[in-house]
Structure formats: structure tokens, C-alpha cells
Amino acid sequence: MEGITQLGRPTVVPNSPEEAKLEAFPNPSPARDYTIAFTCPEFTAYCPITHQPDFAEIRISYVPDERCVELKSLKLYLASFRNQGIFHEAVTNRILDDLVAVLAPRQMTVVGDFTVRGGIKTIVTASHRKP
């Protein structure tokens, strides 16, 4: 596929989201509204204050417009957060912002469902809707 550089090639996990490259391919049914949903149960980052690990399930749901995200690039992008000190709220919104920048979807929601730490469970939901 033209423009897809990581598909079918061995790759290493980028050290940061800035090094990761989210890639897209043309939506095969751009005239129709339909939902694409991903569950990423092995997300990791760490607390920027305590440096303790954070584990989460990231759920992404979107209605594509002209482009769809390529899954290997999404996997590598999400894995690139593992050495990042970032708050739950910031990482959930960052994922949404980065995906919206690449895909320009009709609508998208990202949920960061973080594992209990210190007796508190955090769920952050960030949404985008095309005007």
C-alpha cells in the first residue's frame, strides 16, 4: 500500500511518541458511517511524580472519514509511551489529539481505563467530533 512504511517490515518500538509514526490508509467505504473500535489492554507508562508504573486498557472508537489507522503503526505508537512519565489525563488526550491529527475522523473517543494504584481507579474519556 502506498504510504504505509511499517507494514510487513520488522520494526523496533520507538522510544517516544514523537519518534513513532502513526500511519493511515484510504477508507474503503468513505460514503458510509461505520465504527472502528480497538481495545489495547497492555498499555504502560509511568507517573511523572512517583515514577511508579501505570497500566491501562486504552479503548479507541472512531467513525472514519477519508483515512483509517494502520494497526501496526498504532501498536508501535502506543508501545512508545512505556518509558514516558505522563499523567493519565494527559496521555488519554494526547492519544486522541495525535490520532485526530493523522486521521481527521468524523468522530473519535479514547478511553484510558487505568489499573488501581494507591486505592484509586482512574478512567479518562476524551472525545472529538468533526464540526
N, C-alpha and C positions, 0 to 999 in steps of 0.2 A: 504494500500500500504506500502510495506516495506520501511523504511527510512523516511516516512512522519510522523512527530510527532505532528503537529499542526492541521491537518485536522480533522474536526468533534469534536474538543475539544474547550471549552471556553478558551480564552486566553486574556491576558491584553496587551496593547500596550507597547512595550519596551521603556525604557527611552532614548535610544540612538541607532544609527545604529550598534554599537559594540555589544549591547545586543540582537539585532534582529537576527533571524536565517532564512536566505533565504534557501528554500528547493527546491529540484528538483525531478522529476520522469522521468523514461525512455521515450525517444521519441518513440511514437508508429509507426512512419514512418521514421526511420533514413536514409533510402536509397534515400529519395526524398528531394529536396529543396522545402521548403514552408515557408511562412512568418507568424509569430505570431505578432499581434500588440495589445498594451494596451494603453488606454487613462486614465490618472489618474487626473481628474480635480480639486481635492481638496487638492493638496499638500501645506503644510505650513512649513516654517522655519522662522528664523529671521535674520536680518542684524547683523553681529558681531560688527559693529561700532555703529550704532544708536539704536540697539535693537528694531527697528520697525519690524512688521511682514512682511514677504514676502509670497505672494500667487502665485501659479503657476499651470499650467497644465503640467504634465510630460507625454510625449509620448515615449513609448518604442516599438521598432520594431526589430525583430530578426529572423534569419534563424537558427533553432536549429541544433545541431549535434546529440550528444547522449542523451542530457538531456533537459527537459523543466522546466520552473519555476512553482512552485505550487502557485496559486493565493492568497491564504490566507496569506502565508508567505510573498509574495510581498506586499500585503496591509499593513501588520504589519510593515514590513521593511520601507516602505515609510512613514507611520504614525510616525515612531520613530524619524523623522527629525524635528517634530514640536517644540521641545524645543532646537534645535541646532542653534547656531549662525554660519552661514556659507554663504560664497559668492555664487552667482548664478553659476559662472563658476566652483567653487569647488564642489558644490553639484551635478551638472549635471555629471561631470567627476567621482565623487565618485560612483554615482549610476551605471554608465557604468562599472567602474572597479570592483565593488562588484558583479554585475551580470555576467560579463565575468569570474571572478574567480570561480563562482559556476557552470556556465553552459558550458563554453568553446564553445560558439556558432560559427557557420560558419561566421556569420556577425551580427552586432548589432548596432543600432543607438538609442541614448537617446536625446530627445529634452526637454529642460526646457524652457517653454513659460511663462515668469513671468509677472504678472499684473503691470500696470503702477504704478510707485512710483516716486515722485519728478519730474513728467513730462517726464520720460524716461521709455520706454518699453524695456525689455531685452529678447532676445531669444538666448539660448545657445544650440548648436548641437555638440554632441560628438559621434564619430563612432569607431568601431572596425571591422577588417576583419581578419579572420584566415589566416595565411600565407600558 
